[in-house]
Amino acid sequence: MIRYVLFFVLFIALLATGHGLTCQECNTSSGAFCRGHSHKCPSVSTSCMKRVSITKIGDKSFQSFSSGCNDDEDLCNKDFIMNSGAGNEQIRVLTECCYQDNCNRCKTKIPPYNNTRNHLLCPVCLKYESYECKHKGYIECRGHEKECFDIAATVLRKGHSSMKYAKMGCTTSRGCSLGHKIIPGIALTDIHHVSCKAGFPITH
């Protein structure tokens, strides 16, 4: 009888403690995938995440990949874009979340960039080492890029020195609230301004 009581107490204790989530953890700045190790997540984590970042500057393209625990469901399952036009800079981040142990250890499928014009325009500008960025024209937004963003701040990028940065262009929904959280290795300080508004319809 005592044995059964002890077993019951242990079972209840395990239920109270909770299993918790274990996710694959990995980071690379030189490709779209890497294999990491299993990592026990903090109690606040709600999912495992994979994140691919694709940055295009002119004709050059750079990819990075990260995976690990996630505690912000707003970042899950996004195809996030900040686009300041051909020849400037385009940042695209794809995220996938899942809810079982080590479910984020597979490669992420990267769908083609939606290059279809959506009949919206945004002012365009890109300036380094400055908060001043006066647009000299407009770009046609593509796919799900429905908002115009305007950002000026000091950017901290992991492994690089801080830099003043100003940029305008098209972005996907909630670009201003998600951008600094969803782009891996990025933090904003000394924020001069960050704003988003609906794209301008093409009237002709």
N, C-alpha and C positions, 0 to 999 in steps of 0.2 A: 504493500500500500504506500509506504513512504517513497518507494522508487517511482511510483506513478505520480505522486504529488510533486516530487522534484522535477520530473520530466515536464509536467504541466507548467510549473513555475518558469523553467528554462524556456519553454515554448513561448509563453507570454512575454518574457524578457526580450526574446528575439523579435517578436512582432513589434514591441515598443521601440526597439532600437532602429528597426527598418534595415532593409538590405542596402539601400543606396545604389548609385549608378556608377559603373566603370566605363570609361571611354578611352579610345585610342588617342594618344597625344603626340603630335608631330608638327614641326615647322620647317619650311624651306623657302628660300627666296630665289631659287633657281629652277623652278619647274612647277608642274600642276599636280604633283602627288609625291608623298613620301610615306614610308612605313615607320610607325613609332612604337611606343610601348603602352600597355594598359595603365591607366591612372585612375585611382579612386577619387571620385568627384566630391566637392564640398556638398553639404546638405542642401544648399540653396540651388544647386544645379537641377534643371528640369529635363535636359536632353543632351545628347551628344551632337556635335556639329562638325561638318566639313566646310571649308571655305577656300574658294579659288579666286585669286585676284589677277586681273589682266590689265596691264597699263600699256597704252600705246602713246608714244610721243613721236609725231611725224611718221616715218617709216619703220621705227623700231618698236618692238613689242617685248614686254617682260611679264613673266608669270610667277606667282608665288602661291603656296598652299599651306594651310594650317588646319589642324583638327584638335579637338579636345572637348572639355565640358562646357556647357552653355547654361547661363542663368537668365537669359533675356529672350523670351519667345518672340518679341517683335523683330528680332534679327533672323528668324528662321525662314527658310525657303524663299529667298529673295533673288531676283536678278536685278541688281542695283547698278545704276549707270550715272556717271557725271561726265558730260560730253561737252568739250569746248571747241569742237570742230576739227576737221582734218588739218594736219600740220601743227596743231596745238597739243592737247592732251585729252585722252579719253581713259577713264577708269571704270572698269566693270568688275563687280564682285558678285559671285554666285555662292549662295549658302544652301546647305541641306541639313536638316535636323532629323534625328531618329531617337527612339525611346527605349532601346534595349542595350544591354551591356555590349560594348565594343562593336556597335552596329555601324560606326563611322570609319571603318578601316578599308572600305573599298574606294576605288577611284570615282571621281565626280564626272558625270557626263556633261559636257559643255555644248549646249545648243548654239547654232550659228547666231551671230549678232543680227538682230532685226533691223535691217537697213531701210525699211519701208518708210517713206516720208508720211507724217501724220497731219500735215497741214497746219502745224504750229511753228512759230518763230520765237527765238530768244536772242537777246544781245550776247555777243561773244567777246571774250578778252582773257588773256593770260599774262601774268606779270610776276616775275620772281624778284625777291629782295625789295619789295615795295607793297604798301597797302593801297596804292593808287592804281586803278585799272579802268581807264575810260574806253568803253567799247567803240569799235570802229566799223561795226556792221552787225549782221544777224546770221544765225545759222538755222536751217530747217531741222526741227527735231525729228527723231526716228522712233518707230515702234511705240513703246510705253513711256517714252520721255514726254511727260505732259506738263512739267513745271520748269520755270527759269530760276536758276540759282545765282546768287551773288555773294561771294565769300571773300573776306580779307582777314587774315589772322597769321600768327606765327605757327608754323607746322613743325612738330617734333616727329621725326621718322626714326624708328629703331635702327641703330647703327650709323646714323647720319647726324650732322650738326643741325641745330634749329635754323629755320629760314622764314623770312617774311614771304607772304604768298597771297596773291589776289587772283581770282578767277571768276568768270561768268560763262554761262552756257545752259544747256538743257540737262534735266535730270528726271529720274523716275519719281513716283509719288513718295512724299515724306523725305526728300533728299536732304533737307536741312537738319531734320531731327535724327536721321539715321546715319548720315555720311561719316561723321567723326567716330561713330561706334562700330560701323560695319567694315570700314576699310582697315585691314590688318596692319598693326605696327604704327598707327597714326594717332597723334594726340594734338589738340589745338590749344594754344595758350595766347594771351594777349589778343583776344578776339576783337577786331575793329568793328566788323559787322558780319552777320550771316542772315540772309533772307531768301525766301522762295516765294514765287507767285505763279499763277497760271500762265501758260504760254500764250503768245499773241496769235490769234487765228489769222491765217492768210486770207485776205479778202478778195484777191483778184483771181 
